[in-house]
Amino acid sequence: MSTLTNLSSSIEGLRDANRTQTLLFLMDNLIWPILLVSFLFFSALLPEIFTDYNNIRFLLYTSAGLGAITLAEGICLISGHFDLSVGSIAGFSAMTGALFLTKWAPGMPGVVGIAVVLGMGALVGFGNGFFISKFGVNPFLQTLSTLIIFEGGILVLSSTSIYNLPKTFTYLGGATLDLPLFKPMPIAVFFLFALFVAIFLWLTKTRFGRAIYAVGGDKDAAAEAGIDVDKVVISVYVLSGMLAATGGLLLTGFTGGATPTLGTAQLFPAFTAAVIGGISLFGGRGNVLNALGGVLLLGTISAGLVMLNVGPQIVQTVNGVILFAAILLYTFVGRYRERLLSDL
């Protein structure tokens, strides 16, 4: 009898553990059901129009540049930091590359211009990481100053848009891929998904990627475990700068040129997408693939509201409400998550 009782208790305990693991999985991936409900909602309001291939194609295409900038912000958040300068880095890097190819070194291959864009992003990111890690500058103040400097720097470089860029420079953000038996799709869309998968695998499958999570979770404990915290922080900001610059490159291809306002309005959408994708504001936790869901959710809502003839000011207000709701939601989810973990 005692054996049967112990067996029954073990089975019940296993069921409770499985139930808890299922709940934890659902809470960590809330963005996808929310995205599905939002898509179905606008599909019902705008039957045939919203689900049209051209609309979905445009929705994905417009998400590419924001997606890369969201990755830049998301990696900083996971490391326990944040970067207010991702939008200005995107715009300044793109403008630098465009001027290099058209005025400073005309005739150079577009690939060299791409290297200039990524190099500029890495350089600015290194500056952020260096002052934050080596001098202890507050990340908010450091990246705020960088934002101000390089937003102004874009206008110093050029107050007018730069067009007539080499096709190789705008190829990633502007070209379309025609596959047999499939409708045309911008290359930027394929690149967006590949970039998110690559960064996800790097963060979760490599020692350095796991070190980023460790630093974000507890910097002191990470240092005691032998992790070079300064190296991790600098590397995170260098990668963030390069990803932001990649976003600028994609936006340049999308618009057909580098504009003085390119990327400057992307900071808060990128931050919103990362947060509603479940990346913790306190560092150490988050899945960048879910941040992709956040990007697609913002794109879905923006596209739906525009098709309903809602003004851009209201769209921005809605994005702010979404961010506020996401912060509240994940605050409650985080508390419930801790309670579930304590019961395991």
C-alpha positions as CSV (number, residue, x, y, z in Angstrom):
1,M,0.0,0.0,0.0
2,S,2.8,2.3,0.9
3,T,4.5,1.6,-2.4
4,L,1.4,2.4,-4.4
5,T,1.0,5.7,-2.4
6,N,4.6,6.7,-3.2
7,L,4.1,5.8,-6.8
8,S,0.9,7.8,-7.0
9,S,2.7,10.8,-5.4
10,S,5.6,10.5,-7.8
11,I,3.3,10.5,-10.8
12,E,1.3,13.5,-9.5
13,G,4.6,15.3,-8.8
14,L,5.7,14.6,-12.4
15,R,2.5,15.9,-13.8
16,D,2.8,19.1,-11.8
17,A,6.4,19.6,-13.0
18,N,5.3,19.0,-16.6
19,R,2.4,21.4,-16.2
20,T,4.8,24.0,-14.7
21,Q,7.2,23.6,-17.6
22,T,4.4,24.0,-20.1
23,L,3.3,27.2,-18.4
24,L,6.8,28.6,-18.3
25,F,7.2,27.8,-22.0
26,L,4.0,29.6,-22.9
27,M,4.9,32.6,-20.8
28,D,8.3,32.9,-22.4
29,N,6.7,32.8,-25.9
30,L,3.7,34.9,-25.4
31,I,4.5,37.1,-28.4
32,W,3.5,34.5,-30.9
33,P,-0.2,34.0,-29.8
34,I,-0.5,37.8,-29.5
35,L,0.9,38.2,-33.0
36,L,-1.6,35.5,-34.3
37,V,-4.6,37.2,-32.6
38,S,-3.6,40.6,-34.0
39,F,-3.2,39.2,-37.5
40,L,-6.6,37.5,-37.3
41,F,-8.2,40.6,-35.9
42,F,-7.1,42.8,-38.8
43,S,-7.8,40.1,-41.3
44,A,-11.4,40.1,-40.0
45,L,-11.6,43.9,-40.2
46,L,-10.0,44.0,-43.6
47,P,-11.0,40.7,-45.3
48,E,-9.1,39.9,-48.5
49,I,-7.1,43.1,-48.3
50,F,-5.0,42.5,-45.2
51,T,-4.2,38.9,-46.2
52,D,-3.3,39.8,-49.7
53,Y,0.2,38.7,-50.7
54,N,1.3,42.2,-51.6
55,N,0.3,43.5,-48.2
56,I,2.1,40.7,-46.4
57,R,5.2,41.2,-48.6
58,F,5.2,44.9,-47.8
59,L,4.7,44.3,-44.1
60,L,7.7,42.0,-44.0
61,Y,9.8,44.3,-46.2
62,T,9.2,47.3,-44.0
63,S,10.2,45.3,-40.9
64,A,13.7,44.4,-42.2
65,G,15.5,47.6,-41.2
66,L,13.7,47.8,-37.9
67,G,14.4,44.2,-37.3
68,A,18.2,44.6,-37.5
69,I,18.0,47.7,-35.2
70,T,15.9,45.7,-32.7
71,L,18.5,43.0,-32.6
72,A,21.1,45.7,-31.8
73,E,18.9,46.9,-28.9
74,G,18.0,43.4,-27.8
75,I,21.6,42.2,-27.4
76,C,22.4,45.2,-25.2
77,L,19.3,44.5,-23.0
78,I,20.3,40.8,-22.6
79,S,23.7,42.0,-21.4
80,G,22.1,44.1,-18.8
81,H,22.6,47.4,-20.7
82,F,20.8,49.4,-23.3
83,D,21.6,51.6,-26.2
84,L,19.8,54.8,-27.0
85,S,22.0,55.5,-30.0
86,V,21.0,52.6,-32.3
87,G,18.9,54.8,-34.5
88,S,21.4,57.5,-34.9
89,I,24.2,54.9,-35.5
90,A,22.0,53.5,-38.3
91,G,21.5,56.9,-40.0
92,F,25.1,58.2,-39.5
93,S,26.7,55.0,-40.7
94,A,24.5,54.8,-43.8
95,M,25.1,58.5,-44.6
96,T,28.9,58.0,-44.2
97,G,28.8,55.0,-46.6
98,A,26.7,56.9,-49.1
99,L,29.0,60.0,-49.1
100,F,32.1,57.8,-49.3
101,L,30.8,56.2,-52.5
102,T,29.5,59.4,-54.2
103,K,31.8,62.2,-53.0
104,W,34.8,61.1,-51.1
105,A,35.9,58.1,-53.2
106,P,33.6,58.0,-56.3
107,G,34.0,54.9,-58.4
108,M,34.8,52.6,-55.4
109,P,32.8,49.3,-55.4
110,G,29.6,49.2,-53.4
111,V,31.0,46.4,-51.3
112,V,33.7,48.8,-50.0
113,G,30.9,51.2,-49.0
114,I,29.2,48.4,-47.1
115,A,32.4,47.8,-45.2
116,V,32.6,51.5,-44.4
117,V,29.0,51.4,-43.0
118,L,29.7,48.3,-40.8
119,G,33.1,49.7,-39.8
120,M,31.5,53.0,-38.7
121,G,28.9,51.2,-36.7
122,A,31.5,49.0,-35.0
123,L,33.7,52.1,-34.2
124,V,30.8,54.0,-32.6
125,G,29.7,50.9,-30.7
126,F,33.3,50.4,-29.5
127,G,33.3,54.0,-28.1
128,N,30.1,53.3,-26.2
129,G,31.3,50.0,-24.8
130,F,34.8,51.4,-23.9
131,F,33.5,54.4,-21.9
132,I,30.8,52.3,-20.2
133,S,33.1,49.4,-19.2
134,K,36.4,51.1,-18.6
135,F,35.3,54.5,-17.2
136,G,32.0,53.3,-15.5
137,V,29.9,55.9,-17.5
138,N,26.2,55.3,-17.0
139,P,24.9,53.5,-20.2
140,F,21.9,55.9,-20.3
141,L,24.1,59.0,-20.3
142,Q,26.8,57.5,-22.6
143,T,24.4,56.4,-25.3
144,L,22.2,59.5,-25.0
145,S,25.2,61.7,-25.7
146,T,26.1,59.4,-28.6
147,L,22.5,59.8,-29.9
148,I,22.7,63.6,-29.8
149,I,26.2,63.7,-31.3
150,F,25.5,61.5,-34.3
151,E,21.9,62.8,-35.0
152,G,23.6,66.1,-35.4
153,G,26.5,64.5,-37.2
154,I,24.2,63.3,-39.9
155,L,23.2,66.8,-40.8
156,V,26.8,67.9,-40.6
157,L,27.7,65.3,-43.2
158,S,24.8,66.2,-45.4
159,S,21.5,68.0,-45.1
160,T,20.2,66.5,-48.3
161,S,19.5,63.0,-49.4
162,I,22.1,61.0,-51.3
163,Y,20.8,58.9,-54.2
164,N,22.3,57.3,-57.3
165,L,24.2,54.8,-55.2
166,P,25.9,51.7,-56.6
167,K,23.5,48.7,-57.0
168,T,25.8,46.5,-54.9
169,F,25.4,49.0,-52.0
170,T,21.6,49.0,-52.1
171,Y,21.3,45.4,-53.1
172,L,20.6,43.9,-49.7
173,G,17.9,46.3,-48.9
174,G,16.5,46.9,-52.3
175,A,16.8,43.9,-54.5
176,T,14.0,41.3,-55.0
177,L,14.5,37.5,-55.3
178,D,12.5,35.7,-57.9
179,L,12.3,32.0,-57.1
180,P,10.7,29.4,-59.5
181,L,7.1,28.6,-58.5
182,F,7.1,31.4,-55.9
183,K,6.1,35.1,-56.0
184,P,8.9,37.7,-55.8
185,M,10.1,38.5,-52.3
186,P,12.7,41.2,-51.3
187,I,16.0,39.8,-50.3
188,A,15.9,41.9,-47.2
189,V,13.1,39.6,-45.8
190,F,15.2,36.5,-46.2
191,F,18.2,38.3,-44.7
192,L,16.1,39.4,-41.8
193,F,15.1,35.9,-40.8
194,A,18.6,34.5,-41.4
195,L,20.1,37.3,-39.2
196,F,17.8,36.6,-36.3
197,V,18.4,32.8,-36.5
198,A,22.2,33.4,-36.7
199,I,22.2,35.7,-33.7
200,F,20.0,33.3,-31.7
201,L,22.3,30.4,-32.4
202,W,25.3,32.4,-31.5
203,L,23.8,33.6,-28.2
204,T,22.6,30.2,-27.1
205,K,25.1,27.8,-28.6
206,T,28.5,29.5,-28.0
207,R,30.5,30.1,-24.9
208,F,30.7,33.8,-25.6
209,G,26.9,34.1,-26.2
210,R,26.2,32.4,-22.9
211,A,28.7,34.8,-21.2
212,I,26.5,37.7,-22.4
213,Y,23.5,36.2,-20.6
214,A,25.7,35.6,-17.5
215,V,26.9,39.2,-17.4
216,G,23.3,40.4,-17.9
217,G,22.1,38.1,-15.1
218,D,24.7,39.0,-12.5
219,K,27.8,40.9,-13.4
220,D,29.6,40.2,-10.2
221,A,28.9,36.5,-10.3
222,A,30.0,36.4,-13.9
223,A,33.3,38.1,-13.0
224,E,33.8,35.6,-10.2
225,A,33.2,32.8,-12.6
226,G,36.2,34.0,-14.7
227,I,34.3,35.9,-17.4
228,D,36.0,39.1,-18.6
229,V,33.1,41.4,-18.1
230,D,34.7,44.4,-19.7
231,K,35.5,42.4,-22.9
232,V,31.9,41.2,-23.0
233,V,30.4,44.6,-22.6
234,I,32.7,46.2,-25.3
235,S,32.0,43.3,-27.7
236,V,28.2,43.6,-27.1
237,Y,28.3,47.3,-28.0
238,V,30.5,46.7,-31.0
239,L,28.1,44.1,-32.3
240,S,25.1,46.4,-31.5
241,G,26.7,49.1,-33.5
242,M,27.3,46.8,-36.5
243,L,23.7,45.5,-36.3
244,A,22.4,49.1,-36.1
245,A,24.5,50.0,-39.1
246,T,23.1,46.9,-40.9
247,G,19.7,48.3,-40.2
248,G,20.8,51.6,-41.8
249,L,22.0,49.7,-44.8
250,L,18.7,47.9,-45.2
251,L,16.8,51.2,-44.8
252,T,19.0,52.8,-47.5
253,G,18.1,50.0,-49.9
254,F,14.4,50.3,-49.0
255,T,14.3,54.1,-49.7
256,G,16.8,54.0,-52.5
257,G,19.1,56.4,-50.9
258,A,20.6,57.8,-47.6
259,T,18.4,60.5,-46.1
260,P,19.2,62.9,-43.2
261,T,16.3,61.4,-41.2
262,L,17.1,57.7,-41.9
263,G,17.0,55.6,-38.8
264,T,16.4,58.5,-36.4
265,A,12.8,57.5,-35.7
266,Q,13.7,53.8,-35.1
267,L,14.9,53.9,-31.5
268,F,11.6,53.6,-29.7
269,P,10.0,51.1,-32.1
270,A,13.2,48.9,-31.7
271,F,13.1,49.2,-28.0
272,T,9.3,48.4,-28.0
273,A,9.8,45.4,-30.2
274,A,12.5,44.0,-28.0
275,V,10.5,44.4,-24.8
276,I,7.2,43.1,-26.1
277,G,9.3,40.2,-27.5
278,G,10.0,39.3,-23.9
279,I,13.6,40.5,-23.6
280,S,14.1,41.4,-19.9
281,L,14.7,45.1,-19.1
282,F,16.9,43.8,-16.2
283,G,19.2,41.7,-18.4
284,G,20.1,38.0,-18.5
285,R,16.9,36.7,-20.0
286,G,15.2,36.9,-23.4
287,N,15.0,35.1,-26.8
288,V,15.9,37.2,-29.8
289,L,13.6,35.1,-32.0
290,N,10.7,36.4,-29.9
291,A,12.0,39.9,-30.5
292,L,11.4,39.1,-34.2
293,G,7.8,38.4,-33.2
294,G,7.8,41.9,-31.6
295,V,9.0,43.5,-34.8
296,L,6.3,41.6,-36.8
297,L,3.6,42.6,-34.3
298,L,4.5,46.3,-34.6
299,G,4.5,45.9,-38.4
300,T,1.1,44.1,-38.3
301,I,-0.5,46.7,-36.1
302,S,0.9,49.7,-38.1
303,A,-0.1,48.2,-41.4
304,G,-3.6,47.4,-40.1
305,L,-4.1,50.9,-38.7
306,V,-2.8,52.6,-41.8
307,M,-5.2,50.5,-44.0
308,L,-8.0,51.6,-41.6
309,N,-7.0,55.2,-42.4
310,V,-5.7,55.9,-38.9
311,G,-3.3,58.9,-38.8
312,P,0.4,58.4,-38.1
313,Q,0.2,60.3,-34.8
314,I,-2.3,57.8,-33.5
315,V,-0.2,54.9,-34.7
316,Q,2.7,56.3,-32.6
317,T,0.4,56.6,-29.7
318,V,-0.8,53.0,-30.1
319,N,2.8,51.9,-30.2
320,G,3.4,53.7,-26.9
321,V,0.3,52.0,-25.4
322,I,1.6,48.6,-26.6
323,L,5.0,49.2,-24.9
324,F,3.3,50.2,-21.6
325,A,1.0,47.2,-21.8
326,A,3.9,44.9,-22.5
327,I,5.9,46.3,-19.5
328,L,2.9,45.7,-17.2
329,L,2.3,42.2,-18.7
330,Y,5.8,41.0,-18.3
331,T,6.0,42.5,-14.8
332,F,3.1,40.3,-13.7
333,V,4.4,37.3,-15.8
334,G,7.8,37.7,-14.2
335,R,6.4,37.5,-10.7
336,Y,4.3,34.5,-11.6
337,R,7.3,32.9,-13.3
338,E,9.3,33.3,-10.1
339,R,6.6,31.7,-8.1
340,L,6.4,28.7,-10.5
341,L,10.2,28.3,-10.4
342,S,10.2,28.3,-6.6
343,D,7.6,25.5,-6.6
344,L,9.7,23.2,-8.8
